Each structure stands twice: as C-alpha cells, then as structure tokens.
Amino acid sequence: MNPRLPIVAIVGEPNVGKSTLLNKISGMRAAVTSTVAGTTRDRQYIDTAWNGIDFTMVDTAGITFGDKQELEDALIEQIEFAIDEADLILFVADSKIDAGTIDRKALIKFRKTKKPVVLAVNKVDSPVKFREFGSEFDKLGIKKIFPISATTGRGIGDMLDQITTDLKKLKIEKPPKHLGIPVAIVGKPNVGKSSLINHILGEKRVIVSDIPGTTRTSIDVSINIDGQDYTFIDTAGLKKKSYRQAQPDVYSVFQTFKSIRKSDVVLFVIEANETITKQDQVIAGEILELGKGVVILVNKLDKYEGEEKELQDYVSHHFPFLWFAPVFFVSAVTGENIVEALAAIKPIYEARGKTVSQEDLDRLLAYTMEKNPPRRMLDQKVPKVHGLTQTGTHAPMFDLLVNHPAAISTQYRRYLEKQIIQKLGFWGTPIKLNLVKKQ
C-alpha cells in the first residue's frame, strides 16, 4: 500500500452528510470493506481511485475519538487540520440551509489557503432540485461548486472529476526512505507511548538521524540496536508532553493511522490497569486491515497487582483476531521486558519478507486437505481446491486456486490462514489469502 497517497479532507458542519458521502464513495470500491472478523466500524478514511488517480479521503469529523466540542470550534478545527495535513479540501454544505449562515471564519480560512478547495452542496436529492440548482452558494467565494446527493450518488462523478483534475496538478512529496525496519508505536492516549519511545531512545543513545517529515508532527528517528537499524515512525507525537504542542484529537488520531501505514511492524500499546476499549480495538483492527506485523505491549506492569495469566487471557479475549501476535508485559518506567519486546521485531520483519517454496506450499495444502477439507455449504457447489501459491510479501499474500470461490466457507479460509501462519513460520504478521477461480 502506498504510504503517501494524496489526501482529500472532507470538512463541514454536523449533519451535512460527510459520513454518508464517504460511505457512498467507499461503496464504489469493494476493496475498502473491512476484513476484520467480528468487528464492524465506520470508516474514518478510504483509499479510492477515480480517473486513474489514487487518493485517500478523510472524514475529519469521523477521526476524532474525544468529546464533541462546540459546533463552530469543531468546524474550525477540521479546517485547520485539512489545511495542515491534506492536499485538497472538500467542503460539504447542506443545500437546505441558507448559504449566508455558514461560518464566516471558516470561509476566510478557505480564501487564505493556497490548497485547492471544492464545495459539494449536498442533499440535492431530487432530479428537479438538481436541474434548478442556482447560484446562491456563489457568494461564498469558492469557485468550484457541485450540487450532489450523497444518498443517490447524483453529481458525485462530476465532483470527483474536479478533485482528480486538481490532484493531477499537485506535486506530492515522496516519503523519506527508512533506514532498516520501519516501526510505529501506537495506542490510545495515556497508555505510555511517550515513556516507551523515550526509554528506547534514551537507553540506547545511538540516534543516527532525525528525519523531518512533511507535517508538523512527523519526525522519524533512526537507531541501531545490536547491529540492526530501526526507524521509529512519527516520534514527534510521542515525545514527552512538556515538549509537545497541545493538539486536537483530530491530529493525534490521524497521526496514528498514518504511522501504521508507514510502518512495517507496529508496537501496539495498551495499559495493564485499564479496561480495553472500542478505541483500542479500532486501532488493532486498523493494524490487521493494513496487513502490518504487530507486537502487543501491555504497559505499566509496575502498577499491575494481578496475575499475569489472568491479564494474558483478558488481552486474548479482546483481540482474538491478533492471535498470531506476541504479547509482552512491559514497564516503560523500570524497563522490564522492553529488550525482549524489541528483539521480537526483527524475526517478524524477516517473516514478512519470506518466500515459501512451492514444494512446501504443496505439502501444506495436501496436509490440510487430508485433515480438514472444505465442506459443501447449503445451496453451493461442491468445493474443490486446485492449488496454493504465494504472490507477495510485506504482508505475505497467497492465492488459493478453487473451482468456485463462493463455495469456500469463511471457516475453511480462516483455518487455512491459521495453518499457513503456524506451519510455515509467519508468526507476528497477518497474511492475505485470496480465493481465485480456476479458469
């Protein structure tokens, strides 16, 4: 996955249809559906393409986990985020609301920015309203205006045509090449990410370089541990709080998503003494969906007074889809088990780049077909499996050649994925198994 696609930020006041628009566009691309078993969630962003241009669309309101703010402040926060982080701003307004009521401070910010701005006037749902759409919104000072219906899809194609035309004109900076293994430390606020990164960097005292990124919060730090180079991604947001600017949730959460994308292995941090929340599971789901290697760090062990086995079972229960990931109980204060956790990164990275011989794949497939062959489902053809091949690395990808993909049950697919990880040595990384119809 390209870690630096152009970013289109969707901004607008509440209830104008930003999430509906994002979901409508995501429906045009089957590839953005979630593959995380047992979880459902709204998309805060999607990778999509139009007219041959790949880009990421971000719902700036959707990526905040914190308490809702005053409406006016929330809109300004979205716009400031978009101006800082995005390559193009898509401002969504409600056609049923008087254009004169739109926040003037927001409009002033649009006029001052040098980034392209497209105005989508939503909820023009009927064909009659679409034909009669007038010039009321012209007075906002935004030149590129498109009436749309996020419900029916009317007008969205023309809007995307404009967006991709503008994106073609932009020069998108390429991300810096990372030294060694790119690693992200992610987790919800206050789980101890800052202490962990400072412990790692302070203990080793072998910083090679600080690489400034393209945003105000992005600094990648390269270090060498026992002869292996690592680059810790976006550490600016993880430095001690006294050295960090106060940032709205919208920045910190988006930074988490970006860090995961740019990494190859993720240190996913949760807290030993705190209840695992939906936010933890959303971050874990993102790691899995993007196919990243993962090490789970249960931090603040120095404050935990219970049984370690009980804590292990609790973590396993809440992250069953990360069953392949090693779990370390650590303390950023005392340094307990941090060396062991860091030592797990390299084997996972090497596994992600491994290519399995066809002979070993054939042997594994024969074993699984004998032990647990796919069973026929109701109203489906008899499933037949013809072969298993590896098609990619980082994350490892495999094609299962079958007579009819719909005849292969989810249960069998998960069984085979588990066998590949266990028997072929892909511990610590998810794999992607695609069902391919034999021609």
Stockholm file with secondary structure:
# STOCKHOLM 1.0

chainA/1-439         MNPRLPIVAIVGEPNVGKSTLLNKISGMRAAVTSTVAGTTRDRQYIDTAWNGIDFTMVDTAGITFGDKQELEDALIEQIEFAIDEADLILFVADSKIDAGTIDRKALIKFRKTKKPVVLAVNKVDSPVKFREFGSEFDKLGIKKIFPISATTGRGIGDMLDQITTDLKKLKIEKPPKHLGIPVAIVGKPNVGKSSLINHILGEKRVIVSDIPGTTRTSIDVSINIDGQDYTFIDTAGLKKKSYRQAQPDVYSVFQTFKSIRKSDVVLFVIEANETITKQDQVIAGEILELGKGVVILVNKLDKYEGEEKELQDYVSHHFPFLWFAPVFFVSAVTGENIVEALAAIKPIYEARGKTVSQEDLDRLLAYTMEKNPPRRMLDQKVPKVHGLTQTGTHAPMFDLLVNHPAAISTQYRRYLEKQIIQKLGFWGTPIKLNLVKKQ
#=GR chainA/1-439 SS CCTTCCEEEEECCTTSSHHHHHHHHHTTCGGGSCCCTTCCCCCSEEEEEETTEEEEEEETTTTCCSCCCCHHHHHHHHHHHHHHHCSEEEEEEETTSCGGGSCHHHHHHHHHCCSCEEEEEECCCSHHHHHTCCSGGGGGSCSEEEECCTTTCTTHHHHHHHHHHHHHTSCCCCCCCCSSEEEEEECSTTSSHHHHHHHHHHHHCCEEEEEECSSTTCEEEEEEETTEEEEECCGGGGSCGGGSCCCCHHHHHHHHHHHHHHCSEEEEEEETTSCCCHHHHHHHHHHHHTTCEEEEEEECGGGCCSCHHHHHHHHHHHCGGGTTSCEEECCTTTCTTHHHHHHTHHHHHHHHTCCCCHHHHHHHHHHHHHHSCCCCCTTSCCCCEEEEEEEETTTTEEEEEESCGGGSCHHHHHHHHHHHHHHHTCTTSCCEEEEEECC
#=GC SS_cons         CCTTCCEEEEECCTTSSHHHHHHHHHTTCGGGSCCCTTCCCCCSEEEEEETTEEEEEEETTTTCCSCCCCHHHHHHHHHHHHHHHCSEEEEEEETTSCGGGSCHHHHHHHHHCCSCEEEEEECCCSHHHHHTCCSGGGGGSCSEEEECCTTTCTTHHHHHHHHHHHHHTSCCCCCCCCSSEEEEEECSTTSSHHHHHHHHHHHHCCEEEEEECSSTTCEEEEEEETTEEEEECCGGGGSCGGGSCCCCHHHHHHHHHHHHHHCSEEEEEEETTSCCCHHHHHHHHHHHHTTCEEEEEEECGGGCCSCHHHHHHHHHHHCGGGTTSCEEECCTTTCTTHHHHHHTHHHHHHHHTCCCCHHHHHHHHHHHHHHSCCCCCTTSCCCCEEEEEEEETTTTEEEEEESCGGGSCHHHHHHHHHHHHHHHTCTTSCCEEEEEECC
//
